[in-house]
Amino acid sequence: MKILNLGCGTKTSIKPEVTNIDWSIYLRLKRNWLLRHIVPLFVKGIRLERFKQLGNNIMVHNLAKGIPFESNSIDVVYHSHLLEHLDQDVAKQFLLEIKRVLKPNGILRIVVPDMEKVCRDYVSHIEVSEKNDVEAQKHNQYISAIIEQSVRRESYGVSQQKPFRRYLENLLLGDARRRGETHQWMYDRISLSTLLINFGFKEPQTQKYNSSTITNWNNYGLDFDQNGNEYKPNSLYIEAKA
């Protein structure tokens, strides 16, 4: 089986049937023999741990230029928390490109933030906050869950750095939108299923992080953290056939 993990960032699978594809700085450093030995001198903490965990089955490629595989050649395409970062017209072209490379009845598995979940949580918390001053102090985080990544100006990872490093990274790498970190759209199970059907995919099904129609999917570890828990809580998981 041949699996593509698109826009993987540092969340890769070391299984040989998986090709992890991204244009991120982490993968570019990993692919360079000299730079990957220098990285520990400048990168620390969780960033360094993520870098060390990267496998060798990675492909450095800008997906804006298409998916570098032949038509009808891939069994499974997977991407997680990627689609919402694309403008809607770009997302449509991206899905068509995925359909091109998938074999007939090949499977697309998409993971995105679940708009339905965060909106239900927000509405429910309004009712709680009206009766509880302590909860009212927490209410802003429920608004943040919906819109923060659409309006942020600075990459979250950069914002956690010390002042000089923060300034330098913003200068060299750009703001959150330039780095592709902002949300351009949000999806729920209805809108995403409809979008897939409109672009020729069949039988969209909602899944859980630990359920799939893909054979032995959980063995690839892409939807699990290092402790075996859900890697991206509050996510929507949908699979469809090409």
N, C-alpha and C positions, 0 to 999 in steps of 0.2 A: 504494500500500500504506500502511496505517495501523498504526503500531507504538507500543505503550506501553512505556516504560521505568519500571517502578514502583519506588519507594523508592530512587531513583537516587543520593541524596546529591550528591556533586560529580562522579560519573562519568556524564556526559551525552554524547549525540551531537548534533552540530549539524545533522544531516541533516533536511530539512524534513518528511519523513514520520514522524519520531519526535517523540512528546510525552514529555518527561521530567517525572515527577511525584514530588514528595516534600513533606514538611512540615518539612524541615531548616532550621536557622537560616541556612545559606548561601543557599538558594533564596529565603527570605523577604527577606533583605537584597538579593539580586540584583533582585527584582521591584520594590523601592522605589527610585525615581529618586534621592532624596536620600541614602538610606543607602548605596547602592552606590558613591557618590562619597566617602563618609566612611570606608568600610571600610579603605582602604589606610593610614589614619592609626593604626589600632589592630591590624590583622592583618598578620602578617609571615611570611616564609619559605614553606614548602610550602603552608600554609593559604591564603596570598594567591595563590599560583600556581594552586591549584585553583579559587579563586574567580574569577580572571580568565578561566579556561578555560570557565566556564559559558556555554552558549549562551543565546539569547533564547527558544528554544522550550521553555520550562519552565512547569509548572503547579504552583502552590503549593496543595497539598490534603492533608488528613489522611485517609489510606487506611483508617483505622479507621471512617470514615463511608461506606465503599464506594468504588467506582470510578465517577467522574462521566461515564460514557458510556452510550449506549443499548445495549440488548441486541442481540447479533448484529451489532455494528458495527465490530469490530476484527479485523485480519488476524493480528497477532502481539502477544503479551504476553510481556515479558521482565522477569525480576527476578533480581538477583545478590546473594547473601549477605544475604538478607532473611528468607526463610522460617524459618531456624533461630532467628531472634530473636523469633518469635511463639510463644506458648503453643499447645499442640496443638489445643485447641478453636478458638482464633482462626485458626490456620493452615487448618483445614478450611473455615471460613466464607470465608476469603480466597480459597481455591481455587475454591469455588463461585461467588464473585463474578467471578472471572476467566473461568470457563466461561460465565457469563451474557453477558459483553460480547464474547466471541470469536464470530466468524462460524462456521458449520458447517465443520468441518475446518480452522479457524484453528489456529495453532500457539502453544503455550506453551513457552517455553524457560526453564528454571530452572537457576541456578547456586548451589550450596551447598558448604560445606566437606565433604570426602569422609571420612566416618567410617571407611570401610574402609581408605583410604590411611593415615590417621594411626595406626590401630590396627595395621596391618601394620608400619609403621615402628617403632612402639613395641616390638612383640614381637621384631622383628629386632634392635633395638638392645640389648635385654636380653642376647641371646646374645653380641653384640660386647663389651658392657660387662663381662661376666663374665671376659673374657680380656685386657682392656685398661684399665688404670687411667685413662689419659687420656680415653678414651671414656666411662668411668664418670662422670667429672666433668661430662660434657655430658648425661647421661641425663635429668636433670630437665626439660630442654626438650622431650623427647618426651612426658612426662606433661603438660606445659603445653599442648602442641598439642591435647590432647584436652579438658582441663577448664578451662584458665585463663579462657576467655571465659564460662564458666558461673558462675564464682565471683568474678570481679573486682568490686571495689566502686567503682573510679574509672575514668572514661573514659580510654582510652589517650592520646588527644590532649591531654587536660588534664594527665595525669601528666608530660608532657614540658615543661610550662611552668615559668617561674620561680615561686618560692613564693607571692608575693602574687597573681599572676595565677591561679595554680592554685587558691588559696583562693577567689578571687572567682568563678571559673567554676564551681567546685563549689557555691558558695552560690547562684548565680543559675540555673544550668542543671541542677543535681541530679547524683546519682551515676550510675553506669553503667547500672543497671537502669532508672531513670527516663528516661534518654536512649535507651533501647532498644538498648543496646550489648551486653547479655549474651545468651548462647545459652540458649534455653529447650528446645531439642531438637537432635538430630543425625540425619543421614540417610546411608544408603548406597544403592547402585543398586537393591537389592532393596526396601527399605522405601519409597523414594520412588516407584518404579514402581508398587508395590502400592497406595500411597495414591492416586496419580493414577487408576488403574483403578477403585478403589472410588468415586471421585467422578465417574465417567463419561467420563474422558479415554481416548483410544484410542492404541494403538500407541506406548507409551513406548519411546524409544530413547536409549541412552547416546551422547553425542557427545564431541568434544574441543573445546578452546577455539577452534580454527580450523576446525572442521567443523560443518555444520548442514544441515538440510533447508530452511531459510529462504533464499529467493533472495537472493544477494549479501550474505549476512549479514556477512561480514568487512568489508565496506565501511563498516559503521556504527561499527566500532572499539570496541564496548562490552566485548569480552573481551580487548582488547589494551592494553598500556601505550604510552607515547609512543615507545618504541623498537621497537615491533612484537612484543614478547614477551607471554607470558601475563600478564594483569593480576592474576589471583588464583590463584597456584600452589596445588596440592593441592586443587583444586576438582573437584566432580562436576558434569557437564553432562548434563541430560536434557531431551529434547523430547517432546511428546505433542500429539495432535490433539484438538480439542474435539468 
